[in-house]
Amino acid sequence: MSEGLKVGMVTKINGDIFVIDEVLLSINIIRLVGSGGVRLEVDCDEFYEKFSSGEYVLNDEIEVYESNRESDAEKEEALFRVRLVDLYSDHLDRCSKKAVIVSDIARFCFKQGHKPVRLRTVREYYKKYAGGNYAALVPNYRARGGSGWSTKKDYVDFVKEQAIDVYFSDDKVNKRNFYKQVDELLRQKLGDQAPEIIISESTCSRIIEGLPVRSALNGRLSKRELNLEERRAIKKYRDCRVFAVVELDACTIDVMSVDEQGRKHTEVTLYLMRDVRTSYPLAVYVMAGKPSEMGLYKVLEQFYKPRDEAYYKLLGVSGVNIVSAAHIGVLVIDNASEHFGKLVWEVIRRLGVVVKNTRQYRGDDKGYVESGFSILNKRLFGFMPGAKNSNDKRVKNRMAKADEEACYSVEKIFKEVVEFFYGTYIHELRPDLGFIYSQPMSIAQAMEKELSLFKPLPPPALDKFKNLIITMHCEERKYQHYGVDFRNFQFNSAELARYMDKSGEKDVLVYFNPADCTKIYVAKKSDRKGTLIEAQNKMLGIPEISFEEASSLLAEYSGDHIMTGKEFQRIYARKLIKFTEDSRRKPKVKDVNKSVRSNTKKEFNQEVGKALSKDAVKPKHVTFSEASHDDDITPSEWSSGHD
């Protein structure tokens, strides 16, 4: 079970320290106590929104949280205790006598096949549940002691060897036959000194299950059969609590859309996050272009935003209610190239999220998010104007009709997806959830019920998440006496020189905006505060273009001397002239797709630039007149210098 909100956690509220005193799930209230006995009552939903906005902060924020799960026995016992507490609470409401309560508890235990529970124990359960939540009633069977395994160490080692040689090499041997063989071999080895029970059948079974799964490739299973058998490990995720395991993926939408100029393009990508426990769509985002790291960032940003009036206004919807963000325990993603960049390895992991990658070519490892894509295709995208696939199987190619119908922008598609998910889909009864909760249940009701039993940790502030994107574009370099060499250019400033002279350290970290080659931001590798110093490109007159564009312009240059900023401007101007000429002809869909991708990337890079320049030390700008660099200078009248 993932770690949840607990009594005693320390929280900072506008700089003041408060301690969580009570979590009252029945009335959805959290009570906090501050210095001087100041008491504060906050609605649970509002409490989580304050964390998203950054107003509340955990005083001892943990970088990485362990995601543990209760065992089946612990979970079964916890559910029994919850029902027992509900029964006791009903009797308190009816003011029942003690004899009646004891009789009802005994009858309930008998029906459940559970050993009798004393009234005193039930009262303890009631206090724990009122002071905490579902987590307070979960027993910790794994903490039990005992010396059984230590005395059986030699026997266990022998069983492990036989398991590799016998059980995992022959598929005809089942667990019971294997136990009989091992028991006989041990009796032959010990002789007359063998006890009545050397090792139990259940212990033998646990040893087999504890060995590496790939041991079965010793001859018991083929590689294909083992891959099919491993699917059970993914399906076990549903036994967790809400927000403990979240699946995230992207897919290309089969709908043609139009951009701001009315041009049609085919590249539209949908990003979706779903909670495994309840199937709740935690966040959704639609953007132009192919799946990329930018889209992954945007859907996570969408998830961490506080659910205030501005949030719903930005989505363009009203009358829907989306559950507040919380701390994610495990994020399940596939092996796409965009999931192996610095966004995952630097940003997400710094937020304390454990990342799990699925197996290659196995969409069933993240079945909940894949089923979400399938539902949208069948119930929404297939009926939109501009749909590329027909619902009539006889129609093989619908691209011509899709091109005629296309009229929805990416923003319009995004709005329709949000309205479908949160206005319709999550309120429909789901049979699979009905089996879990033993009553008709929708996704929204399941999420509400789970949050009434268990409160996860609050999310990080949105500003903290946004500030971490600067780590996506960071490289190590050496500082020289003339500055920093970076991507075919030299960068320096007076502020950077003074900053580096203080310690004489040479190792630096270079943070940069890929869309702007005119400046970079430098910090010492040993500087724990992460002070950023802005350094300007020493090539005067270079246009504000991306490093990629600058590299291509440099490759096109064929002069016999070092390229100057003026020559960069001239080559760049020739490119702009070509772009203008190409714009006069009717654009192809391929060209529009490329243009849309470029615009999306530009917007993302602007966010990176803002985050970098926010707290950086900027150099003083020296203004000079353009005439000082003008070649057409008119000389003054002749003078002897003695007038």
Secondary structure, DSSP 4 states (H G I P E B T S, - for coil): -B-B--TT-EEEETTEEEEEEEEETTTTEEEEEEGGG-EEEEEHHHHHHHHHHTSEEETT--S---B----HHHHHHHHHHHHHHHHHHHHHHHT--HHHHHHHHHHHHHHHT-----HHHHHHHHHHHHHS-GGGG---GGG---SHHHHTHHHHHHHHHHHHHTGGG-TT--HHHHHHHHHHHHHHHHGGG--S-SS-HHHHHHHHHHS-GGGGGGTTS-HHHHHHHTHHHHHGGGGS-TTTEEEEEEEE-SB-EE-TTS-EE--EEEEEEEETTT--EEEEEEEESSS-HHHHHHHHHHHHS--SHHHHHHHT--S---PPP---SEEEE---GGGGSHIIIIIIHHTTPEEEEPPTT-GGGGHHHHHHHHHHHHHTGGGSTTBSS-SSTT----HHHHHHH----HHHHHHHHHHHHHHTGGGSB-HHHHHHHTS--BHHHHHHHHHHH--BPPPPPHHHHHHGGGGGSEEEEEEETTEEEETTEEEE-HHHHHHHHTT---EEEEE--TT--SEEEEEETT-TT---EEEEESSTT--S--HHHHHHHHHH---SS---HHHHHHHHHHHHHHHHHHHHSPPPHHHHHHHHHHHHHHHHHHHHHHHHHSSPBPPPPPP--GGGG-S-PPPPPP--S--
